[in-house]
C-alpha cells in the first residue's frame, strides 16, 4: 500500500546482494551517481580503496564494511548535498545545494515511514490515519506525493507543538526563545556533518549533555524529551531516574530528521557544549511556517 522506501535495501537480507551489482543495482546506481557529482565522496572512495564495481562480491560482512553503512549518507548527500554546479555572472563555476519544495523520497515508503513513527502511537496515528481513510479498500499504492504531503503536515504540527516549550536564554540576549531555537542550532550542525564539504564515514548525529551546557538548556531539553523530540540512547550517569539528564546521550526524533536532511541512523557522538560553541541561537527569528520548513536547504 505504501510501497517500499528507496532505502529499503539497507538491510541484511541475502537478496540485497543484487542491490550492489552493476549496472542497475539500486545501491550501485546511487553510489555511482554521487561519485560522478561529489568530489568529496570521490576522495573518500579513493582513500578507502572501495571499488564500486566489486561491492556485490563477498559476503554481507564485507559489503557492510565497504558500502552498506554509508547508504543513508550517500542518499542524503545525493538529495541535499552541495552538488549542483552553476555558472556565476563572471562565468566562473560554483556549486550549490539543490532546492527542494518537498521531502526527498528517501523519507517515504513503508520502511522510512515506520522508522519515523518509532513505535509512537501518536505519531503513527497522525501519519497513517489520513492515508488509511483515503485508500482503505483499494489496491492502489499510495503515491509518494500524497505521503510527502502528510509527512510535511505532521512535522509542521509537531514543530508547532514543540515551539510551546520555552527556553530561558542564559545570557538574556534572546526574547521569546523556544526549544526550536536549540533544534535549529543542533540540526544545522548535524546537517553540515552529513551534507557539508567532506564526506564522513560516521557523521556526528548524537549529542551528550555535558557539564558545560547551561542549566536553562538542560531543562528545556528535558521537557522536549517528554514530548518525544529527543530519544535517549544511554544514561552513563544513571541520574535520569532521579530527574537529571546530565551525561545522557541523545538523538533527534527521526520525525525531525527530514527538516535537517539527516539520515534515519544514529551516527557518532559530540558534546552539546561543542555544538553551542560553534553555532549560537539566533537573536531574532520569526515563527516558522510549513513553507519555511520544507523550502530550506542544507547549510
C-alpha positions as CSV (number, residue, x, y, z in Angstrom):
1,X,0.0,0.0,0.0
2,X,2.8,2.4,0.9
3,X,5.4,0.9,-1.3
4,X,9.0,0.3,-0.3
5,X,11.3,3.1,0.6
6,X,14.2,3.8,-1.8
7,X,16.4,2.9,1.2
8,X,14.6,-0.3,2.0
9,X,17.6,-2.2,0.6
10,X,19.6,-1.1,3.7
11,X,19.1,-4.5,5.5
12,X,21.0,-7.8,5.8
13,X,18.7,-9.8,3.5
14,X,20.6,-12.2,1.2
15,X,18.6,-10.8,-1.7
16,X,20.3,-7.4,-1.2
17,X,23.4,-8.6,-2.9
18,X,21.8,-7.7,-6.2
19,X,21.3,-4.1,-5.0
20,X,25.1,-3.7,-5.1
21,X,25.6,-5.2,-8.5
22,X,26.4,-3.2,-11.6
23,X,25.0,-1.8,-13.8
24,X,21.4,-1.5,-12.3
25,X,21.6,-2.4,-8.6
26,X,19.9,0.3,-6.6
27,X,22.9,0.9,-4.3
28,X,25.3,0.7,-7.2
29,X,23.3,3.3,-9.2
30,X,23.1,5.6,-6.1
31,X,26.8,5.3,-5.2
32,X,27.8,5.8,-8.8
33,X,25.7,8.9,-9.2
34,X,27.2,10.5,-6.1
35,X,30.7,9.6,-7.3
36,X,30.1,11.5,-10.5
37,X,28.8,14.6,-8.8
38,X,30.6,14.8,-5.5
39,X,34.4,15.4,-5.3
40,X,34.5,14.7,-1.6
41,X,32.8,11.4,-2.0
42,X,35.2,10.5,-4.8
43,X,38.1,11.2,-2.4
44,X,36.5,9.2,0.3
45,X,36.1,6.2,-2.1
46,X,39.7,6.5,-3.2
47,X,41.1,6.8,0.3
48,X,39.1,3.7,1.4
49,X,40.0,1.8,-1.7
50,X,36.4,1.0,-2.4
51,X,35.7,-0.4,-5.9
52,X,32.1,0.2,-6.7
53,X,32.1,-2.4,-9.4
54,X,33.1,-5.0,-6.9
55,X,30.7,-4.1,-4.0
56,X,28.5,-7.0,-4.8
57,X,31.3,-9.5,-4.3
58,X,32.0,-11.2,-1.0
59,X,29.7,-11.9,2.0
60,X,27.4,-9.5,3.9
61,X,30.0,-8.5,6.4
62,X,32.3,-7.5,3.6
63,X,29.6,-5.5,1.9
64,X,28.8,-3.8,5.2
65,X,32.4,-2.6,5.6
66,X,32.6,-1.4,2.0
67,X,29.3,0.2,1.5
68,X,26.2,-0.7,3.5
69,X,26.9,1.5,6.5
70,X,27.2,4.5,4.1
71,X,23.9,4.0,2.3
72,X,22.0,6.7,4.2
73,X,24.8,9.2,4.0
74,X,25.0,8.7,0.2
75,X,21.3,9.0,-0.2
76,X,21.0,12.2,1.8
77,X,24.0,13.8,0.1
78,X,22.7,12.9,-3.3
79,X,19.4,14.6,-2.4
80,X,20.7,17.6,-0.4
81,X,24.5,17.8,-0.6
82,X,26.4,20.8,-2.1
83,X,26.5,19.2,-5.5
84,X,24.7,21.2,-8.2
85,X,27.1,23.1,-10.5
86,X,26.1,26.6,-11.7
87,X,27.7,29.4,-13.6
88,X,28.2,32.8,-12.0
89,X,27.7,36.1,-13.8
90,X,31.5,36.3,-14.2
91,X,31.4,32.9,-16.0
92,X,33.2,31.2,-13.1
93,X,31.8,27.8,-11.8
94,X,30.3,27.1,-8.4
95,X,28.2,24.6,-6.6
96,X,25.0,24.9,-4.6
97,X,22.6,22.6,-2.8
98,X,19.6,21.6,-4.8
99,X,16.4,23.4,-3.8
100,X,13.5,21.2,-2.7
101,X,9.9,22.1,-2.2
102,X,9.0,18.7,-0.9
103,X,10.6,15.9,1.0
104,X,13.1,13.7,-0.7
105,X,11.6,10.3,-1.5
106,X,14.2,8.7,0.8
107,X,11.9,9.6,3.7
108,X,8.8,8.0,2.0
109,X,7.6,4.4,1.6
110,X,6.8,1.8,4.2
111,X,10.3,1.4,5.7
112,X,11.1,5.0,6.2
113,X,7.6,6.0,7.5
114,X,7.6,3.2,10.1
115,X,11.1,4.2,11.1
116,X,10.0,7.8,11.7
117,X,7.0,6.6,13.7
118,X,9.4,4.8,16.2
119,X,6.5,2.9,17.6
120,X,5.0,6.1,19.0
121,X,1.1,5.7,18.8
122,X,0.5,9.4,18.5
123,X,2.9,9.8,15.5
124,X,1.7,6.6,13.9
125,X,-1.9,7.7,14.1
126,X,-1.1,11.2,12.8
127,X,0.7,9.8,9.8
128,X,-1.3,6.8,8.9
129,X,-4.9,7.5,9.7
130,X,-5.5,10.0,6.9
131,X,-3.9,7.6,4.4
132,X,-5.9,4.7,5.6
133,X,-9.1,6.7,5.4
134,X,-8.4,7.7,1.9
135,X,-7.1,4.5,0.5
136,X,-8.7,1.8,2.6
137,X,-10.4,-0.9,0.5
138,X,-8.4,0.0,-2.6
139,X,-5.5,-1.9,-4.1
140,X,-3.7,1.2,-5.1
141,X,-0.2,2.1,-3.9
142,X,-0.3,5.4,-2.2
143,X,1.6,7.9,-4.3
144,X,4.7,9.4,-2.8
145,X,3.3,12.9,-3.4
146,X,0.4,12.1,-1.0
147,X,2.7,10.5,1.5
148,X,5.0,13.6,1.3
149,X,2.1,16.0,2.0
150,X,1.1,14.0,5.1
151,X,4.6,13.8,6.4
152,X,5.2,17.5,5.9
153,X,1.9,18.4,7.6
154,X,2.6,16.0,10.5
155,X,6.1,17.5,11.0
156,X,4.8,21.1,10.8
157,X,2.2,20.3,13.5
158,X,4.8,18.7,15.7
159,X,7.2,21.7,15.3
160,X,4.3,23.9,16.3
161,X,3.7,21.8,19.4
162,X,7.4,21.9,20.3
163,X,7.6,25.6,19.9
164,X,5.5,26.0,23.1
165,X,8.5,24.7,25.1
166,X,10.1,27.9,26.3
167,X,13.8,28.3,26.9
168,X,15.3,31.0,29.1
169,X,18.3,32.4,27.4
170,X,21.2,32.1,30.0
171,X,22.7,35.3,28.6
172,X,19.4,37.2,28.5
173,X,20.0,38.2,24.8
174,X,17.1,36.4,23.2
175,X,13.5,37.1,24.0
176,X,10.7,34.5,23.4
177,X,13.2,31.7,22.9
178,X,11.9,28.2,22.5
179,X,13.3,24.7,22.0
180,X,13.0,25.3,18.3
181,X,15.9,27.7,18.5
182,X,18.1,24.9,20.0
183,X,16.8,22.4,17.5
184,X,17.9,24.8,14.7
185,X,21.4,25.1,16.2
186,X,21.8,21.3,16.6
187,X,20.1,20.5,13.3
188,X,22.3,22.8,11.4
189,X,25.4,21.3,12.9
190,X,24.3,17.7,12.2
191,X,23.3,18.7,8.6
192,X,26.8,20.1,8.0
193,X,28.2,16.8,9.2
194,X,26.2,14.9,6.5
195,X,25.9,17.4,3.7
196,X,29.0,19.6,4.2
197,X,32.2,19.8,2.2
198,X,33.6,16.5,3.5
199,X,32.1,13.1,3.2
200,X,32.3,11.5,6.6
201,X,32.3,7.8,7.4
202,X,30.4,8.3,10.6
203,X,28.9,11.8,10.8
204,X,28.1,13.2,14.3
205,X,24.4,12.8,14.7
206,X,24.0,12.3,18.5
207,X,24.9,14.6,21.4
208,X,25.8,14.3,25.1
209,X,24.6,16.6,27.7
210,X,27.9,17.6,29.3
211,X,28.5,19.7,32.3
212,X,29.3,22.9,30.3
213,X,25.7,23.0,28.9
214,X,23.7,25.8,30.7
215,X,21.0,24.6,33.1
216,X,18.4,26.5,31.2
217,X,19.1,24.5,28.1
218,X,19.2,21.2,30.0
219,X,15.8,21.9,31.5
220,X,14.3,22.7,28.1
221,X,15.8,19.6,26.5
222,X,14.3,17.5,29.4
223,X,10.9,19.0,28.6
224,X,11.4,18.2,24.9
225,X,12.3,14.6,25.7
226,X,8.9,14.3,27.3
227,X,7.3,15.4,24.0
228,X,9.4,12.9,22.1
229,X,11.7,15.4,20.3
230,X,14.8,13.6,21.6
231,X,15.4,9.9,22.2
232,X,17.8,8.8,24.9
233,X,20.4,6.3,23.8
234,X,22.4,6.0,27.0
235,X,22.4,7.4,30.5
236,X,26.0,6.8,31.7
237,X,25.5,8.8,34.9
238,X,22.4,6.8,35.9
239,X,20.8,10.1,37.0
240,X,17.8,10.1,34.7
241,X,15.7,8.2,37.1
242,X,16.4,11.0,39.6
243,X,15.3,13.7,37.2
244,X,18.6,14.6,35.6
245,X,19.8,14.1,32.0
246,X,23.4,15.2,32.6
247,X,25.7,12.8,30.9
248,X,23.0,11.3,28.7
249,X,23.5,10.6,25.0
250,X,20.5,11.7,22.9
251,X,19.5,11.8,19.2
252,X,16.8,13.7,17.3
253,X,13.4,12.0,16.9
254,X,13.5,10.5,13.4
255,X,10.4,12.5,12.6
256,X,12.5,15.7,12.8
257,X,15.3,14.3,10.6
258,X,13.8,15.4,7.2
259,X,13.8,19.0,8.4
260,X,17.6,19.0,8.6
261,X,18.2,16.5,5.8
262,X,19.6,13.9,8.1
263,X,19.8,10.1,7.8
264,X,17.5,7.9,9.8
265,X,20.5,6.4,11.6
266,X,22.4,7.0,14.9
267,X,25.9,8.2,13.9
268,X,28.7,9.5,16.1
269,X,28.6,11.5,19.3
270,X,29.5,15.1,20.1
271,X,29.3,17.1,23.3
272,X,26.5,19.6,23.1
273,X,28.7,22.4,24.5
274,X,30.9,22.0,21.5
275,X,28.0,22.4,19.1
276,X,26.9,25.5,21.1
277,X,30.4,26.9,20.8
278,X,30.3,26.7,17.1
279,X,26.7,27.7,16.5
280,X,24.6,30.0,18.6
281,X,20.8,30.5,18.6
282,X,19.7,33.5,16.6
283,X,18.9,36.7,18.5
284,X,15.7,37.0,16.5
285,X,13.5,34.6,14.5
286,X,10.1,34.9,13.1
287,X,7.7,32.0,13.5
288,X,8.3,29.2,11.0
289,X,5.6,28.3,8.5
290,X,5.2,25.0,6.7
291,X,6.6,26.6,3.5
292,X,9.7,27.6,5.5
293,X,10.1,24.1,6.9
294,X,10.2,22.4,3.5
295,X,11.9,25.0,1.3
296,X,15.1,25.1,3.3
297,X,18.5,23.9,2.0
298,X,21.5,22.5,3.8
299,X,23.8,24.9,5.5
